[in-house]
Amino acid sequence: MQSSQENKWTSILNPKTGWFDLNLRELFRYRDLVTLFVRRDFVAYYKQTVLGPAWFILQPLFTTVVFTVIFGKIASLPTDGTPAMLFYMSGVVCWNYFADCLNKTSNTFVSNAGIFGKVYFPRLVVPVSVVISNLVTFAIQFTLFLLFIFYFRFEGVRLAFSPFVFFLPLLLLQMAMLGLGMGIIISSLTTRYRDLSFAVGFGVQLWMFATPVVYPLSSVPGKAKWFYYLNPMTSVIESFRAVMLGSSPVDFINFFWSMGFALVILFAGIVLFSRVEKNFMDTV
């Protein structure tokens, strides 16, 4: 009788014991749940707002206008011959996606403790769904950016897509890996050190000013550029402008260094996240 009941099970849950006992295939098995979380994140986020999804467009547009006035007109920072609106919007669109992935995944354990304590599913489903739902926001803002490119080209401004424009999906993947990897690392650490949750917000803002978002890398003194090259987002922003605006050649050395760094961060984040999820309910 007991053996016949055991044969009815469709899956068996085993405890994870080792550091590298990741079982990432579960993410594919729970793809329907990922889709559900993506829909929840996208629909519910602006559900009770007046303007709704229009904020996806207004936020980068207003930010770009403010940057253009303050950094372009008042501070007179150079833009390497690129129209100021396009220069700042390119940085804003990229940074928004990375920052949203990092901020929204950095509190995964704390904000979802109620769900995690009631039912089993791969905890990595939640941060992965956040990264995917942010892709929808990026697509909307990227479309706005393309419209501005076509407008300036219609006005006679010389702009040309780089022959390496096919690198754009790799840049997007790189931002996703960096945001997800660093976000789940911070989320894992905040289960014990809650101070990190307060530091993430202004830390990301400071990081933006340490990245050539509102100024070109060419304006950085030569001796200080090595510091900027250590920042993986520097290569992402510069490469995005290079392929979309043709403002400069693509720096493949720094591109591949940044991609390698993103892979290491993502792997370390998944390992730490999987380790912490075993007993995080004791500390959250």
C-alpha positions in Angstrom: 0.0 0.0 0.0 2.8 2.4 0.9 4.7 1.7 -2.3 1.6 2.4 -4.5 1.2 5.8 -2.8 4.9 6.7 -3.3 4.6 6.0 -7.0 2.0 8.8 -7.3 4.6 11.5 -6.5 5.5 13.6 -9.5 8.5 15.3 -7.9 10.7 14.8 -4.8 12.2 17.7 -2.8 15.6 16.9 -1.4 17.6 19.2 1.0 20.4 21.2 -0.5 23.6 20.5 1.4 26.6 21.7 -0.7 27.6 25.2 -1.7 27.3 24.3 -5.4 24.0 22.3 -5.1 22.2 24.8 -7.3 19.7 22.8 -9.4 19.0 25.6 -11.8 16.8 23.4 -13.9 14.0 24.1 -11.4 13.7 27.6 -12.9 12.6 26.1 -16.2 10.1 23.8 -14.4 8.6 26.8 -12.6 8.5 29.0 -15.8 4.8 29.5 -15.4 5.4 30.9 -11.9 8.0 33.2 -13.4 5.5 34.5 -15.9 3.0 35.1 -13.2 5.4 37.1 -11.1 6.5 39.1 -14.2 2.8 40.0 -14.9 2.3 40.9 -11.2 5.4 43.2 -11.1 4.5 44.9 -14.3 0.7 45.4 -13.8 0.5 46.0 -10.0 3.4 48.4 -9.8 1.5 51.3 -11.4 -2.0 50.0 -10.9 -3.2 52.6 -8.5 -1.5 55.6 -10.1 -3.2 58.2 -12.2 -0.8 58.1 -15.2 -0.1 54.4 -15.0 2.5 53.1 -17.5 3.0 56.6 -18.8 5.6 56.9 -16.0 7.8 54.5 -18.0 8.1 57.4 -20.5 7.9 60.4 -18.3 10.6 59.3 -15.8 13.5 59.1 -18.3 12.2 62.0 -20.3 12.1 64.4 -17.2 15.4 63.0 -16.0 17.0 63.7 -19.4 15.6 67.3 -19.5 17.0 68.0 -16.0 20.4 66.5 -16.9 20.5 68.5 -20.1 19.7 71.8 -18.3 22.0 71.3 -15.3 25.0 69.4 -16.7 24.7 70.5 -20.4 23.6 74.2 -20.1 24.7 75.3 -16.6 27.8 73.1 -16.0 28.7 73.0 -19.7 29.9 69.4 -19.6 31.0 68.1 -23.0 29.1 65.4 -24.8 31.6 64.5 -27.5 29.7 66.2 -30.2 26.5 64.3 -29.6 23.3 66.2 -29.0 22.8 66.6 -25.3 19.3 65.1 -25.2 20.6 61.9 -26.9 23.8 61.8 -24.8 22.0 62.0 -21.5 19.0 59.8 -22.5 21.3 57.0 -23.6 22.9 57.0 -20.1 19.6 57.3 -18.3 18.0 54.4 -20.2 20.9 52.0 -19.5 21.3 53.1 -15.9 17.6 52.9 -15.1 17.5 49.2 -16.2 20.6 48.3 -14.2 19.6 50.3 -11.1 16.0 48.9 -11.1 17.3 45.3 -11.3 19.8 45.9 -8.5 17.4 47.8 -6.2 14.4 45.5 -6.7 16.3 42.3 -6.2 18.3 43.5 -3.2 15.4 43.0 -0.8 14.2 39.6 -2.2 14.3 37.7 1.1 13.0 40.5 3.3 10.1 41.6 1.2 9.0 38.0 0.3 9.5 36.4 3.7 5.8 35.8 4.0 5.5 33.9 0.8 8.8 32.0 1.3 7.7 30.8 4.7 4.4 29.2 3.4 5.1 27.4 0.2 8.0 25.9 -1.6 9.3 27.1 -5.0 12.8 28.0 -6.2 13.5 31.3 -4.4 15.5 32.4 -7.4 12.2 32.7 -9.3 11.5 36.0 -7.7 14.6 38.0 -8.6 14.7 36.5 -12.1 11.1 37.6 -12.6 12.1 41.1 -11.5 14.9 41.2 -14.1 12.5 40.0 -16.9 9.7 42.5 -15.9 12.3 45.3 -16.0 13.0 44.3 -19.6 9.5 45.5 -20.5 10.3 48.9 -19.0 13.6 49.0 -20.8 11.9 48.2 -24.1 9.5 51.1 -23.7 12.3 53.6 -22.8 14.5 52.3 -25.5 11.8 52.9 -28.1 11.5 56.5 -26.8 15.3 56.8 -27.3 15.0 55.5 -30.8 12.3 58.0 -31.6 14.6 60.8 -30.5 17.4 59.4 -32.6 15.2 59.4 -35.7 14.0 63.0 -34.9 17.6 64.3 -34.7 18.5 62.5 -37.9 15.5 64.1 -39.6 16.7 67.5 -38.4 20.1 66.9 -40.1 22.2 65.7 -37.2 24.8 63.2 -38.4 24.1 60.0 -36.4 25.0 56.5 -37.5 24.5 53.1 -35.9 27.8 51.3 -35.4 28.4 48.1 -37.5 28.6 46.4 -34.0 25.0 47.3 -33.2 24.3 43.5 -32.9 26.3 43.7 -29.6 23.2 45.4 -28.1 21.6 42.2 -26.8 25.0 41.3 -25.1 25.0 44.7 -23.4 21.5 44.2 -22.2 22.4 40.7 -20.9 25.5 42.2 -19.2 23.4 44.7 -17.4 20.9 42.0 -16.3 23.6 39.8 -15.0 25.3 42.6 -13.1 22.0 43.8 -11.6 20.8 40.3 -10.7 24.1 39.1 -9.4 24.8 42.1 -7.1 21.1 42.3 -6.1 20.9 38.8 -4.8 24.3 39.1 -3.1 23.0 42.1 -1.2 19.7 40.3 -0.6 21.6 37.4 0.9 23.6 39.6 3.2 20.6 41.7 4.4 19.2 38.6 6.1 21.8 39.2 8.8 22.9 42.8 8.2 19.9 45.0 7.7 22.1 48.1 7.4 22.8 47.2 3.8 19.1 47.7 2.8 19.5 51.4 3.8 22.8 51.8 2.0 21.7 50.4 -1.3 19.6 53.4 -2.3 22.1 56.1 -2.0 24.9 53.7 -2.9 23.4 53.2 -6.3 23.1 57.0 -6.7 26.8 57.5 -5.9 27.7 54.7 -8.2 25.9 56.5 -11.1 28.2 59.6 -10.6 31.2 57.3 -10.6 30.0 56.0 -14.1 30.1 58.2 -17.2 26.3 58.7 -17.4 26.2 62.5 -17.3 29.7 63.1 -18.7 31.8 61.3 -21.3 34.8 59.1 -20.4 36.9 61.3 -22.7 36.6 64.1 -20.1 38.2 62.0 -17.4 41.9 62.8 -16.9 44.1 60.0 -18.2 45.6 59.0 -14.9 42.1 58.5 -13.4 40.7 56.4 -16.2 42.0 53.2 -14.8 39.6 53.7 -11.9 36.7 54.1 -14.2 37.7 51.0 -16.2 37.4 49.0 -12.9 33.7 49.9 -12.9 31.9 47.3 -15.1 29.1 49.8 -15.9 31.6 52.1 -17.6 32.1 49.8 -20.5 28.3 49.2 -20.8 27.4 52.9 -21.0 30.3 53.7 -23.3 29.6 50.7 -25.6 25.9 51.5 -25.7 26.6 55.0 -26.9 29.2 53.7 -29.4 26.9 51.3 -31.1 23.8 53.5 -31.0 25.2 56.9 -31.7 28.5 56.1 -33.3 30.2 58.6 -31.0 33.3 56.5 -30.5 34.7 53.0 -31.5 33.7 50.1 -29.3 36.4 49.2 -26.7 36.3 45.4 -26.9 39.0 44.9 -24.3 36.9 46.6 -21.6 33.7 45.1 -23.0 35.0 41.5 -22.5 36.5 42.4 -19.1 33.1 43.8 -18.0 31.3 40.7 -19.3 33.7 38.4 -17.5 33.2 40.4 -14.3 29.4 40.2 -14.7 29.6 36.4 -15.1 31.7 36.0 -11.9 29.3 38.3 -9.9 26.2 36.4 -11.2 27.8 33.0 -10.3 28.9 34.2 -6.9 25.4 35.7 -6.3 23.6 32.4 -7.2 25.9 30.4 -5.0 25.4 32.7 -2.0 21.7 33.1 -2.6 21.2 29.3 -2.7 23.2 28.9 0.4 21.3 31.5 2.4 17.8 30.3 1.3 18.2 27.2 3.3 17.9 28.9 6.7 17.1 32.5 6.1 13.7 32.2 7.9 15.7 31.9 11.1 17.2 35.4 10.7 14.6 37.4 8.7 
